[in-house]
Amino acid sequence: MLRVVVLVSGGGTNLQAIIDGVQAGTIRNTQIVSVISNNPGAYALERAQKAGIPGFCISPKTFENREAFNKAFLAKLDELQPDLIVLAGFLVVLPREMTEAYSGRIINIHPSLIPSFCGKGFYGLKVHEAALARGVKVTGATVHFVDEGTDTGPIILQKAVYVEPGDTPEVLQRRVMEQAEWVILPKAIDMIANHEL
């Protein structure tokens, strides 16, 4: 059984896709052991509670410095003993100690086809704003392993989504989530849990 910890900062729609996948059996041999957010007001924590999954908030704002936060964060992860850490809209840069300790066991979902519109400063709506400003006809999402860089780890899965005339960043964001993110993130977890990677 793959023990998964999901890290999330906001509403948790990708978390919900994972919860639904585990409950429906489309994500096999997987247990979500915990959800951790850096944001005490994250709706994702409520989603976790409704699904009976332990949720924790570890916010950098409650620590005297980043080092203390990183130490507490890593200690909580070590205590939970995850086989896989899933970043599902987690807006905190992971400390090197964490990427090293869990090398090859952290994955992230990014709302573009990497290497387009990724790296420092590209997250959330900013990605879709940039895609529309550039005039691309196809965008999508990427699941990749996390290394010490930003969106630089090996790619696991990608799925393309068409940009449609009149798209706003919000409309495009929703379509990318529905057609790509919620499809490939659960699939990647299932592949890892069942040694299909």
trRosetta pair geometry for C-beta under 8 A, 3 or more apart (Angstrom, degrees):
i j d omega theta_ij theta_ji phi_ij phi_ji
1 29 5.6 -144 -111 -175 48 70
1 30 6.9 154 -167 -98 70 16
1 31 5.3 27 168 -6 119 111
1 193 8.0 -13 -159 -155 36 110
2 29 5.9 78 1 123 91 85
2 30 4.6 -23 63 -108 105 73
2 31 7.1 170 79 25 52 64
2 83 5.0 -118 -153 73 67 137
2 84 5.8 10 177 6 112 120
2 189 7.4 173 106 179 149 85
2 192 6.6 103 -126 110 156 93
2 193 3.8 -105 -6 -113 142 91
3 31 5.9 -20 -108 69 56 97
3 33 4.9 14 -165 -24 93 133
3 80 7.6 179 154 150 122 85
3 81 6.4 18 103 109 157 78
3 82 5.1 -146 114 -134 95 50
3 83 4.7 112 46 0 76 92
3 84 7.3 159 82 27 50 71
4 18 7.5 -134 125 177 152 137
4 30 5.9 19 -13 -171 126 102
4 31 6.8 173 23 84 83 43
4 32 5.1 -46 78 -106 103 57
4 33 6.6 155 62 9 44 80
4 82 6.2 53 -140 -150 18 110
4 83 7.1 -48 -67 57 52 83
4 84 5.0 -22 -107 74 78 99
4 85 7.6 151 -158 -97 61 24
4 86 5.9 13 -170 -7 110 116
4 189 6.6 15 -98 -149 149 125
5 32 7.7 114 -100 -162 27 67
5 33 6.0 -45 -74 63 74 94
5 34 4.9 -4 -123 66 90 92
5 35 7.5 170 -166 -90 63 27
5 36 6.4 18 174 -1 109 108
5 77 6.5 -168 71 -128 167 80
5 80 5.4 78 -77 121 134 148
5 82 4.1 -91 -2 -74 105 145
5 84 7.6 -179 29 93 64 51
5 85 5.3 -19 68 -114 96 73
5 86 7.3 178 87 24 44 73
6 15 5.3 125 144 -114 152 96
6 18 6.3 170 -86 63 143 159
6 32 6.1 -14 -11 -146 112 114
6 34 7.6 -163 32 100 66 50
6 35 5.0 -19 69 -113 97 77
6 36 7.5 171 86 26 48 65
6 44 7.9 -133 118 179 117 127
6 85 8.0 157 -93 -165 24 53
6 86 4.8 -25 -110 70 71 105
6 88 5.3 -7 -168 10 105 125
7 35 7.8 160 -88 -163 26 57
7 36 5.3 -23 -108 71 73 93
7 37 7.4 146 -163 -90 56 40
7 85 6.5 23 -12 180 112 98
7 86 7.0 179 22 85 72 49
7 87 5.2 -25 67 -109 107 61
7 88 6.9 151 71 25 50 71
7 90 4.0 24 121 -89 101 148
7 92 7.8 -93 166 43 128 108
8 12 5.1 67 156 -96 159 82
8 14 7.4 -176 -107 64 119 100
8 15 5.3 -45 -56 -48 157 127
8 35 6.4 -22 23 -169 113 103
8 36 7.7 141 26 77 64 46
8 37 5.4 -39 80 -95 70 90
8 42 6.3 145 113 176 93 146
8 44 4.1 -152 105 -162 138 173
8 87 8.0 149 -76 -164 52 46
8 88 4.9 -25 -86 77 100 92
8 89 5.4 36 -143 71 80 90
8 90 5.7 -89 -93 -74 23 80
9 37 6.1 136 -108 -153 31 88
9 38 5.7 -18 -109 45 88 97
9 39 5.1 81 -165 -5 66 124
9 42 6.1 -146 167 -100 28 130
9 44 7.7 80 58 9 16 141
9 89 5.7 -120 37 132 85 81
9 90 5.4 130 -27 -131 94 39
9 91 4.3 -16 -24 13 169 97
9 92 7.1 154 -78 -18 120 84
10 39 6.9 29 -77 49 44 154
10 42 5.7 -134 -122 -134 10 93
10 43 7.0 4 156 32 54 89
10 44 6.5 87 87 -24 33 112
10 89 5.4 -72 33 142 103 132
10 91 7.7 62 -31 -14 98 119
11 42 7.4 -131 -58 -167 19 73
11 43 4.6 3 -133 54 54 123
11 44 6.4 97 127 -50 18 80
11 89 7.7 -17 46 105 70 163
12 15 3.8 -38 -167 37 92 127
12 16 5.9 103 130 -28 85 87
12 35 7.6 23 -124 -161 132 144
12 42 6.7 98 -38 162 106 102
12 43 5.8 -137 20 94 107 79
12 44 2.7 142 -62 -102 125 83
12 45 7.8 -172 -44 -12 147 38
12 47 4.6 -155 109 23 145 146
12 48 7.6 -113 -147 -33 159 84
12 88 7.0 58 -136 114 58 122
12 89 7.4 -144 -86 56 36 131
13 16 5.5 -47 -151 31 35 115
13 17 6.7 40 148 -21 63 100
13 89 7.7 72 40 -16 79 149
13 177 5.9 11 116 -169 143 138
13 181 7.8 65 106 105 107 132
13 182 7.2 -69 145 -77 95 110
14 17 5.4 -46 -151 31 39 115
14 18 6.7 39 149 -18 65 100
14 88 3.7 -159 94 -164 123 109
14 89 5.9 155 21 -10 125 104
14 109 5.8 -169 -134 42 153 153
14 177 7.6 -116 -65 -145 81 97
14 181 5.8 -79 -96 156 104 117
14 182 6.8 -143 -112 -89 60 66
14 185 5.5 20 -160 57 107 171
15 18 5.7 -56 -155 35 34 111
15 19 6.3 35 149 -19 68 104
15 35 6.3 50 -143 -122 139 130
15 44 5.1 98 17 -144 156 104
15 47 5.7 121 104 98 123 143
15 48 7.1 -55 166 -63 140 85
15 88 5.1 144 -56 102 72 153
16 19 5.5 -49 -143 37 34 113
16 20 6.1 35 156 -19 66 106
16 47 5.6 -94 -76 -155 88 144
17 20 5.8 -53 -145 39 28 112
17 21 6.3 32 153 -22 61 108
17 181 7.3 166 7 123 166 82
17 182 3.9 -152 -107 -140 145 84
17 185 6.2 87 98 70 131 117
17 186 5.5 -120 144 -41 96 114
18 21 5.6 -55 -147 36 30 114
18 22 6.4 30 155 -18 65 103
18 27 6.7 22 -157 -25 64 165
18 32 6.5 107 130 -76 116 132
18 86 6.9 129 -92 105 157 164
18 88 7.0 -100 -14 -82 132 153
18 185 6.6 -71 -67 125 94 111
18 186 5.8 -178 -101 -91 54 84
18 189 6.5 67 -129 2 103 164
19 22 6.0 -56 -151 35 29 108
19 23 6.3 22 154 -13 65 111
19 32 6.6 -51 -93 3 71 156
19 47 6.9 -152 -12 159 155 107
19 51 4.9 -92 -147 -107 136 159
19 53 7.4 -116 -105 -19 112 140
20 23 5.8 -59 -145 42 30 109
20 24 5.9 19 159 -12 67 114
20 186 7.8 -62 75 -89 84 147
21 24 5.9 -60 -136 44 25 103
21 26 4.7 -86 -150 73 79 98
21 27 3.8 69 133 -14 109 109
21 186 3.7 175 -75 -144 162 133
21 189 7.3 115 104 66 147 127
21 190 7.1 -111 166 -52 129 112
22 25 7.9 35 175 -69 26 28
22 27 4.8 -43 -75 70 57 117
22 30 5.5 -109 -109 90 101 103
22 31 7.3 107 -152 -109 137 31
22 32 6.2 -120 -29 -15 165 102
23 51 7.9 -116 -54 -142 125 111
24 27 7.9 78 60 16 82 74
25 28 6.5 33 -173 -88 65 75
26 186 6.2 39 108 150 109 132
26 190 6.7 -70 142 -77 61 147
27 30 4.8 -49 143 40 103 142
27 186 5.1 -107 -62 -166 112 90
27 189 5.3 2 -138 97 123 114
27 190 4.6 -126 -124 -72 59 92
27 193 6.8 91 179 16 79 150
28 190 5.8 70 23 -144 75 93
28 193 6.1 179 83 104 65 129
28 194 5.7 42 76 -59 115 123
29 193 4.6 164 84 159 97 115
29 194 6.0 127 36 -73 131 79
30 189 6.1 56 -114 150 160 110
30 190 7.1 -93 -22 -94 137 55
30 193 4.6 -79 -65 -95 98 155
32 35 7.0 18 165 -54 118 85
32 48 7.9 -131 133 -129 131 91
32 51 7.6 18 70 120 136 136
32 53 5.2 -22 108 -121 111 140
33 53 7.7 125 143 -153 11 95
33 54 7.4 -17 156 43 56 106
33 80 5.7 146 112 -174 126 103
33 81 7.9 -41 106 70 171 71
33 82 6.5 -159 44 -94 127 83
34 48 7.9 32 -169 -158 42 139
34 53 6.6 161 -117 169 26 94
34 54 4.9 -36 -111 81 84 95
34 55 7.0 150 -166 -95 72 32
34 56 6.5 4 -177 4 120 105
34 80 5.2 -84 15 -131 141 142
34 82 7.8 -104 40 -70 101 112
35 44 6.2 -151 171 146 137 102
35 45 6.6 -178 106 -105 123 53
35 47 7.7 136 -92 81 176 91
35 48 3.9 -127 28 -89 142 144
35 53 5.6 75 -11 119 103 123
35 54 7.4 177 27 95 69 48
35 55 4.5 -20 69 -110 99 84
35 56 7.5 170 88 26 53 63
36 55 7.4 168 -84 -160 33 59
36 56 4.9 -16 -112 68 78 95
36 57 7.5 150 -162 -98 61 24
36 58 6.0 -8 -170 15 112 106
36 73 7.8 121 160 -146 149 84
36 76 6.7 121 -107 122 143 137
36 77 7.8 -72 -12 -75 161 80
37 40 7.5 161 101 -74 115 23
37 42 4.1 -135 -161 33 158 152
37 44 5.7 145 -75 73 130 118
37 45 5.5 -90 10 -55 138 102
37 55 7.1 9 2 -175 102 104
37 56 7.5 176 28 90 63 49
37 57 5.3 -28 74 -109 87 74
37 58 7.8 153 80 30 38 60
38 42 8.0 87 56 -36 48 136
38 57 7.2 99 -144 -162 11 73
38 58 6.4 -43 -104 82 60 62
38 59 5.3 107 -176 -110 62 58
38 60 6.4 9 -160 -8 117 84
38 90 7.3 102 -1 -159 111 84
38 91 7.2 -117 51 63 133 78
38 92 4.9 121 -43 -42 157 133
39 42 4.2 105 83 -46 103 100
39 57 7.0 -96 79 -138 24 110
39 59 6.8 95 -85 -100 26 107
40 45 7.8 -22 -163 -3 37 159
40 57 4.7 66 -95 -166 65 164
40 59 6.1 -44 -35 -45 90 138
42 45 5.2 101 81 -10 90 96
42 57 7.5 164 24 -104 109 105
43 46 5.3 -49 -165 34 55 116
43 47 6.5 62 139 -23 74 98
44 47 5.4 -49 -151 33 38 116
44 48 6.5 42 150 -22 66 101
44 55 7.7 164 120 -135 76 132
44 88 7.8 149 -128 93 142 114
44 89 7.9 -177 -64 75 143 118
45 48 5.6 -48 -151 32 34 115
45 49 6.5 38 149 -21 64 104
45 55 4.3 137 -145 158 78 150
45 57 6.6 -21 -87 -61 147 98
46 49 5.5 -50 -148 34 34 114
46 50 6.4 36 153 -20 65 104
47 50 5.8 -55 -150 35 30 111
47 51 6.4 16 155 -8 64 112
48 51 6.0 -70 -151 45 29 103
48 53 4.2 -91 -165 77 83 104
48 54 7.3 -39 157 91 121 17
48 55 3.9 122 89 -66 144 117
49 52 7.7 41 -180 -70 30 23
49 53 7.5 -88 -60 55 22 65
49 55 5.9 -66 -52 8 78 130
56 76 6.4 -158 111 -166 161 144
58 62 7.9 -117 -164 49 46 121
58 69 7.2 134 155 -160 98 82
58 72 6.0 -175 -155 118 124 110
58 73 5.3 152 125 -95 148 78
58 76 6.1 -143 -56 3 149 158
59 62 4.9 86 74 -1 94 101
59 63 7.9 -177 99 -5 57 86
59 69 7.9 -73 120 -129 31 119
60 63 6.0 -69 -159 37 44 107
60 66 6.4 -1 -148 -110 118 66
60 69 4.4 9 -117 -116 70 164
60 92 6.9 160 -32 -125 121 125
62 69 7.9 118 64 -99 69 97
63 66 7.5 117 96 -90 125 17
63 68 4.1 -176 -176 96 119 110
63 69 4.1 -168 38 -62 154 80
63 72 6.6 -157 -86 11 135 137
64 68 5.4 65 46 13 81 154
65 68 5.3 100 58 7 69 100
65 69 7.3 -129 105 -2 39 91
66 69 5.5 -55 -151 38 37 114
66 70 6.1 40 153 -22 70 105
66 95 7.9 150 156 -83 100 115
67 70 5.7 -52 -147 35 29 113
67 71 6.4 31 154 -21 63 107
68 71 5.7 -53 -148 34 30 113
68 72 6.4 27 155 -16 64 108
69 72 5.9 -61 -149 39 29 108
69 73 6.0 30 155 -23 66 111
70 73 5.6 -57 -145 36 28 115
70 74 6.2 24 159 -15 65 108
70 95 4.1 59 -139 -37 128 155
70 97 6.5 103 162 39 119 124
70 98 7.3 -128 -161 -29 92 110
71 74 6.1 -57 -147 38 26 107
71 75 6.3 29 153 -22 62 109
72 75 5.6 -54 -147 35 30 114
72 76 6.5 31 154 -20 64 103
73 76 6.0 -55 -154 32 29 109
73 77 6.6 26 150 -15 63 106
73 95 7.5 134 70 10 130 118
73 98 7.1 -38 112 -75 112 136
74 77 5.6 -53 -149 37 35 113
74 78 6.2 37 153 -21 67 105
74 95 7.2 -68 -52 59 117 127
74 97 5.8 -33 -87 111 154 119
74 98 5.6 -138 -94 -82 98 90
74 101 6.8 98 -149 27 114 159
75 78 5.7 -53 -147 36 30 112
75 79 6.4 35 152 -23 63 106
76 79 5.6 -54 -151 33 31 115
76 80 6.5 25 153 -16 64 108
77 80 5.8 -63 -151 38 32 108
77 82 6.5 -60 -165 15 83 111
77 85 6.9 -7 -141 -91 125 132
77 98 7.0 83 32 -131 163 105
77 101 8.0 119 102 102 132 135
77 102 7.3 -72 156 -50 141 138
78 81 7.2 27 178 -69 37 58
78 101 7.7 -58 -79 165 98 148
82 85 5.4 101 101 -67 149 74
82 102 7.7 17 79 -125 104 132
82 105 7.3 148 112 155 94 121
83 105 6.6 -128 161 -150 43 121
84 105 5.5 -134 -107 -172 49 79
84 106 7.6 154 -165 -91 59 30
84 107 6.8 -5 -172 7 107 104
84 189 6.9 151 117 -133 157 84
84 192 5.9 94 -91 125 149 147
84 193 7.8 -85 -4 -69 147 77
85 102 5.7 28 6 162 128 157
85 105 6.2 73 12 127 85 83
85 106 4.5 -18 69 -109 106 79
85 107 7.5 164 85 24 56 58
85 146 8.0 -59 87 33 106 135
86 106 7.9 -180 -78 -156 25 55
86 107 5.7 -13 -115 66 67 91
86 108 7.8 152 -166 -88 51 35
86 109 8.0 27 -178 -17 92 96
86 185 7.3 95 -165 -173 126 108
86 189 6.6 -15 -86 -87 139 117
87 90 4.3 -100 -152 28 88 119
87 94 7.9 -99 -79 -45 135 123
87 106 6.8 43 -21 178 103 96
87 107 7.0 -150 25 99 80 43
87 108 4.1 -11 62 -107 120 82
87 109 7.1 -158 92 19 74 65
87 146 6.5 82 -1 -59 133 142
88 109 6.1 33 -119 23 59 119
88 185 6.8 84 -110 -166 100 154
89 109 7.5 -25 -39 67 65 106
89 124 7.7 74 -142 -81 96 83
90 108 7.8 -105 40 -123 102 97
91 123 6.2 114 -115 159 94 158
91 124 7.7 0 -90 -35 122 114
93 150 7.5 -52 -121 -90 102 104
94 98 4.7 -109 180 78 104 130
94 99 5.4 114 113 -50 124 94
94 106 7.2 38 -89 -175 174 164
94 146 6.7 65 25 157 150 140
95 98 5.0 96 64 3 76 101
95 99 7.5 -155 97 -1 40 85
96 99 5.8 -58 -144 41 37 105
96 100 5.9 34 157 -18 70 109
96 148 5.6 23 -117 -123 85 113
97 100 6.0 -61 -149 40 25 109
97 101 6.0 23 156 -19 64 112
98 101 5.8 -53 -137 39 29 108
98 102 6.1 -14 173 21 65 110
98 106 7.7 74 142 -64 95 151
99 102 6.8 -73 -133 60 22 81
99 103 6.5 60 156 -84 59 71
99 106 6.6 -87 -119 30 66 149
99 146 6.2 -116 -120 126 101 97
99 147 6.1 90 -177 -169 130 32
99 148 5.1 162 96 -79 156 64
100 103 5.8 -8 -151 -46 29 108
100 148 7.8 25 -54 -70 79 107
102 105 4.4 -100 -178 69 84 107
102 106 5.2 84 117 -40 117 102
103 106 7.9 -45 -112 12 19 99
103 147 7.6 39 -134 -117 85 72
104 145 6.5 -16 -124 -152 41 138
106 145 6.7 94 77 -165 63 66
106 146 3.9 -54 108 45 112 118
107 143 5.9 18 174 180 119 95
107 144 6.8 169 -152 89 76 28
107 145 5.8 -53 -99 -100 70 45
107 146 6.5 -171 -106 -14 16 90
107 156 6.6 -11 -135 -7 126 148
107 188 6.1 -176 171 135 160 135
107 189 7.6 -156 56 -77 147 72
107 192 7.5 -137 -29 -45 143 153
108 143 7.2 172 84 -149 40 55
108 144 6.0 -20 58 63 87 76
108 145 7.9 71 15 176 82 9
108 146 5.1 89 -21 -69 111 104
108 151 7.4 -109 92 -98 141 64
108 153 7.5 114 24 42 109 127
109 141 6.2 2 -175 178 93 119
109 142 7.5 158 -156 83 49 45
109 143 5.4 -25 -99 -96 69 76
109 181 5.4 85 173 -143 137 95
109 184 7.5 142 -123 88 105 97
109 185 4.7 -32 -77 -85 134 119
110 114 6.0 61 79 -50 141 110
110 118 5.7 34 169 -114 149 113
110 122 8.0 47 -164 118 113 108
110 127 7.6 169 175 -107 81 156
110 141 6.6 164 84 -158 47 69
110 142 4.9 -13 59 61 98 94
110 143 7.9 169 18 -86 72 28
110 144 6.8 -8 6 16 116 109
110 151 5.5 72 -90 -118 160 114
111 124 7.7 68 26 -111 140 12
111 127 4.9 135 83 87 102 154
111 128 6.9 -39 129 -50 129 90
111 139 7.9 21 155 152 74 118
111 141 5.3 -34 -122 -104 43 90
111 173 6.9 9 -174 -133 155 73
111 176 5.2 82 -159 131 99 144
111 177 7.5 -27 -113 -66 118 69
111 180 7.8 122 -135 86 65 127
111 181 6.5 -28 -97 -66 83 124
112 116 5.2 -124 158 94 121 86
112 117 3.9 -159 -119 76 169 110
112 118 5.8 -151 66 -56 123 87
112 122 7.2 -44 6 165 140 131
112 127 5.1 -140 -41 -172 114 121
112 131 6.5 -170 -113 -68 111 123
112 139 5.8 -66 -130 -167 69 97
112 140 6.8 73 -166 65 29 56
112 141 7.0 39 3 -103 14 39
112 142 6.7 -22 82 2 49 107
113 116 5.3 33 74 37 78 113
113 138 7.4 16 -8 126 145 94
113 139 6.4 -163 -5 -167 95 44
113 140 4.5 52 -58 53 95 108
113 141 7.6 -12 -69 9 56 9
113 142 6.1 117 -130 -51 34 108
113 158 5.6 70 -130 -165 83 129
113 160 6.5 9 -73 -97 133 75
114 118 4.8 15 -111 -24 87 158
114 142 4.3 -72 4 26 100 173
114 144 6.4 -15 28 -38 157 144
114 151 5.6 -162 -113 172 129 109
114 155 6.2 -169 71 -90 120 116
114 158 7.4 -133 36 -97 78 121
115 118 6.1 -110 -157 38 44 120
116 131 7.5 75 144 -100 119 92
116 136 7.3 78 -179 -85 153 159
116 139 7.6 -128 102 -129 135 74
117 122 5.3 162 169 -149 64 141
117 127 4.9 103 154 -152 122 79
117 130 4.9 155 -122 93 111 128
117 131 5.6 -35 -59 -63 160 86
117 134 7.8 -132 -65 2 110 144
117 139 7.6 -10 31 -138 147 109
118 122 5.2 -143 -128 83 21 146
118 127 7.7 26 -82 -118 54 112
118 142 7.7 -33 -79 43 142 139
118 150 7.4 179 156 127 84 85
118 151 3.8 -138 171 131 119 160
119 122 5.7 65 56 19 55 118
119 150 5.0 95 -146 96 47 111
119 151 5.5 -104 -62 49 44 119
119 152 7.7 57 -96 -56 82 88
120 150 5.3 111 -59 55 62 163
121 126 6.6 -119 155 149 70 154
122 126 5.8 -149 -133 107 43 111
122 127 5.1 78 -176 -87 89 83
122 130 6.7 -53 -118 13 102 154
122 151 7.3 -29 74 -11 117 155
123 126 5.9 41 55 42 47 117
123 127 6.6 4 -130 -33 4 104
124 127 6.8 156 74 7 27 95
124 173 7.7 7 180 -127 57 137
125 128 5.6 -62 -157 43 50 106
125 129 5.9 54 147 -25 79 104
125 169 4.9 70 -165 149 94 131
125 170 7.1 -13 -119 -77 116 61
125 173 6.0 -49 -103 -68 68 144
126 129 5.6 -51 -144 36 32 115
126 130 6.3 33 156 -20 64 106
127 130 6.0 -61 -155 36 27 109
127 131 6.5 26 150 -20 64 107
128 131 5.5 -48 -143 34 36 114
128 132 6.3 33 157 -15 66 105
128 139 7.4 92 -115 159 69 172
128 169 4.1 126 105 -151 112 78
128 170 7.8 152 101 -45 152 21
128 172 4.5 158 -156 90 122 119
128 173 4.8 -93 -34 -63 158 83
128 176 7.1 -146 -88 0 113 142
129 132 6.1 -60 -150 40 27 106
129 133 6.1 28 153 -21 64 111
129 169 4.7 -10 -68 -94 70 137
130 133 5.6 -54 -142 38 30 113
130 134 6.2 27 158 -18 64 108
131 134 6.0 -60 -149 38 27 108
131 136 5.1 -65 -167 38 82 121
131 139 4.7 19 -155 -90 153 136
131 163 6.8 -165 143 -84 113 136
131 172 6.9 -162 79 153 128 154
132 135 7.4 41 179 -72 34 35
132 136 7.9 -80 -77 37 25 80
132 163 7.1 169 -96 -150 71 135
132 167 6.3 -144 -103 96 119 105
132 168 7.8 -2 -94 -158 166 24
132 169 6.2 -112 3 -75 140 73
132 172 6.5 -162 -58 -11 112 159
136 139 5.8 102 101 -64 132 84
136 163 6.1 119 98 -9 73 146
137 162 6.9 -25 159 -149 72 76
137 163 5.6 -140 -157 45 28 105
138 160 5.1 -11 -176 -165 116 115
138 161 7.1 144 -161 72 66 38
138 162 5.9 -42 -105 -105 69 51
138 163 6.6 -130 -72 -1 18 89
139 160 7.5 143 85 -154 24 64
139 161 5.6 -29 76 66 73 91
139 163 5.8 74 -3 -56 101 100
139 172 6.9 51 44 -179 148 119
139 176 6.3 -49 107 -93 114 122
140 158 6.1 72 120 176 136 87
140 159 5.2 -166 -166 95 117 50
140 160 4.3 -80 -68 -114 138 33
140 161 4.7 149 -94 8 62 80
140 176 6.6 163 -144 -135 21 97
140 180 5.0 160 -164 -109 71 157
141 158 7.0 -179 91 -148 45 59
141 159 5.8 1 53 53 84 89
141 161 7.4 43 -10 -10 82 119
141 176 5.6 128 -49 176 102 98
141 177 8.0 92 -60 -91 144 33
141 180 3.7 149 18 131 111 124
141 181 4.6 -173 -115 -70 171 70
141 184 6.1 179 95 42 111 131
142 151 7.9 82 82 -155 133 102
142 155 5.9 -65 -166 -133 114 104
142 157 7.3 171 -152 90 48 50
142 158 4.8 -13 -103 -102 76 88
142 184 7.9 -59 -138 109 16 152
143 155 7.6 103 80 -163 50 63
143 156 4.6 -51 103 63 96 112
143 157 4.7 22 41 49 109 89
143 158 7.6 -153 23 -70 65 46
143 184 5.2 -157 -15 134 118 107
143 185 5.7 159 -88 -96 125 57
143 188 4.2 -125 128 -46 160 159
144 151 6.9 89 56 -154 146 58
144 153 4.8 145 147 82 104 90
144 154 6.2 176 -160 91 89 36
144 155 4.8 -49 -100 -104 100 48
144 156 5.9 180 -102 2 34 83
145 153 3.9 -122 90 154 70 130
145 154 4.9 21 31 53 115 84
145 156 6.7 109 -33 -44 75 104
146 153 5.1 -133 -104 -15 10 152
147 152 5.8 -75 57 85 111 94
147 153 4.2 151 -8 -85 89 93
149 152 3.1 6 87 24 136 140
149 153 7.1 176 57 -41 94 65
155 158 6.3 -8 -178 -41 128 105
156 188 4.8 76 121 -131 141 120
156 191 7.4 163 180 73 117 141
156 197 6.8 -40 -139 -127 103 125
157 184 4.3 -166 112 -163 129 116
157 187 6.2 71 -59 91 175 116
157 188 5.2 -137 11 -73 123 103
157 191 7.9 143 -44 7 123 151
158 184 7.2 22 -122 -131 8 166
159 179 7.1 -157 132 132 125 78
159 180 4.0 -180 84 -131 114 89
159 183 6.0 37 -28 78 172 124
159 184 5.0 -163 -12 -43 120 129
160 180 7.5 -174 59 -93 7 126
161 175 5.8 149 177 130 136 100
161 176 5.1 -161 40 -101 161 65
161 179 4.9 122 -108 85 113 131
161 180 5.2 -94 -42 -33 118 122
163 167 5.6 -104 -167 14 79 155
163 172 6.4 1 -123 -118 83 121
164 167 5.2 117 63 -51 69 105
164 175 7.7 142 6 -63 112 172
166 171 7.9 -9 119 67 76 162
167 171 5.0 -145 -149 84 68 115
167 172 4.5 67 176 -59 127 100
167 175 7.7 -72 -127 14 121 139
168 171 4.7 92 46 7 77 102
168 172 6.9 -149 84 -3 37 89
169 172 5.8 -61 -146 42 28 109
169 173 6.0 36 155 -27 65 107
170 173 5.6 -50 -146 31 28 115
170 174 6.6 29 155 -19 61 104
171 174 5.9 -55 -154 34 30 111
171 175 6.5 27 151 -16 64 107
172 175 5.7 -56 -147 38 34 109
172 176 6.2 34 155 -19 67 106
173 176 5.9 -57 -148 36 28 110
173 177 6.4 29 153 -20 63 106
174 177 5.7 -54 -151 34 30 112
174 178 6.2 21 157 -12 66 110
175 178 5.9 -58 -141 42 30 105
175 179 5.7 1 170 5 69 118
176 179 6.6 -64 -125 51 20 91
176 180 5.2 -35 -170 37 61 120
176 181 6.2 60 136 -18 76 103
177 180 7.3 -60 -97 56 6 76
177 181 4.7 -38 -133 41 49 126
177 182 6.0 53 163 -23 68 101
178 181 7.9 31 -5 44 18 88
178 182 6.1 -13 -130 25 28 128
179 183 6.8 -25 161 -8 32 130
180 183 5.9 -81 -152 38 19 109
180 184 6.0 -15 177 4 65 115
181 184 6.8 -69 -133 44 21 90
181 185 5.8 14 178 -16 64 116
182 185 6.8 -40 -117 34 21 106
182 186 7.1 17 176 -5 51 111
183 186 7.1 -83 -172 40 18 98
183 187 6.4 8 151 -14 60 121
184 187 5.2 -59 -141 43 38 116
184 188 6.0 44 159 -27 71 102
185 188 5.9 -50 -146 31 29 111
185 189 6.7 28 155 -16 61 104
186 189 5.8 -56 -151 37 34 111
186 190 6.3 35 153 -20 67 107
187 190 5.6 -55 -148 38 31 113
187 191 6.3 35 152 -22 65 105
188 191 5.6 -52 -148 34 32 113
188 192 6.4 30 154 -17 64 105
189 192 5.8 -56 -150 37 31 110
189 193 6.2 30 153 -19 66 109
190 193 5.7 -55 -143 38 29 111
190 194 6.2 -2 165 7 64 115
190 196 7.7 -5 122 34 73 130
191 194 6.5 -77 -143 53 22 90
191 196 4.2 -99 -151 73 73 104
191 197 5.0 94 141 -56 108 87
192 195 7.8 29 -175 -72 28 31
192 196 7.8 -76 -43 45 20 74
192 197 5.7 8 -89 -14 60 133
